[in-house]
Amino acid sequence: MLHARSSLCALTSLSLVASSLAKKGEEAGFDWQHHGNGDIILDTRIRDWVLIPIFIIMIFFTMLRELAGKMMNATSTPEIKAFKETQALTRSQLVRSHCYWLTESSFMRRKAFYTDKDRGVFSDPNVTKSEKDPLAMMSDPSMMMQQQKSMFTVMLPQMVMMGLISYFFSGFVMVKIPLPLSLKFKAMTQRGIELSSLDVTYVSSFSWYVLVSVGISGVMSLIMGKPSQINDAAEMERQMKMGQVPGQLDTPKLYQQEMEALNMIEHKFIVEEAEDRLIEMYAKKK
């Protein structure tokens, strides 16, 4: 409850800052100056009171989203049994892909760890096919709660920010893209401005918000010193998959296929006789 109140206070302060900036921008009297060749000289006050504030607000808003996402996903625990089975397959695939960097004895020990008939990981008789009932999954309260959390961390913040930007910073021409664009990009770069005579390379305030929201993850990684957890595209894809009927994971069949792939490998240590090859290569250069 304390975190929710702090997030609400932060959103209220952001809206107040945006309102004051918009009022100062209106009092400053932004204007467009025209060159003789039809180009527009953008007022520098638009940069100071609209462009930079939108970028700063987006940074703080993304920080709030990341903190809220961490708090909501702190209680989610994966299925340990399925996680161990998936990790065993992944590790075996890594051994199979990079086995040529291992010595013969090291590779044989790892191979026996997975494929031994008595004690191998892939010979475990307790591993069974995991069957998921679609009706049970749909009625699972934890799954429904996870869907609500994903909607809260993805859809709701975007709707709030779009409303704030459209209300306080609508109708501004922000920047000009230094590249020629075709008319197909006009709907992307000039959302919120209905001017057919305006060059397509000029970007409106709402389009600037969309561009910043798409590329903000890299900036947040530099600011916070670690990769950002905010990925709207991945969250939307995960949310769409939640509404689909889950499939079945045939773990014994996957184990059998991976065991056959490991047994078929003809191992050869790639570093073996490396000195002889290096001397031979050096002799050819002479």
Buried (B, 14 or more C-beta within 10 A) or exposed (E): EEEEEEBEEBBEEBBEBBEEBBEEBEEEEBEEEEEEEEEBEBBEBBEBBBBEBBBEBBBBBBBBBBBBBEBBEEEEEEEEEEEEBBEBBEBBEEBBEEBEEBEEEBBEEBBEBBBEEEEBBBBBEEBEEBEEEEEEBEEEEEBEEBBEBBEEBBBEBEEBBBEBBBEBBBEBBBBBBEEEBEEEBBEEBBBBBEEEEBBBBBBBBBBBBBBBBEEBBEBBEEEEEEEBBBEBEEBEEBBEEBEEEBEEBBBBEBBEEBBEEBEEEEBEBEEEEEEEEEEEEEEEEE
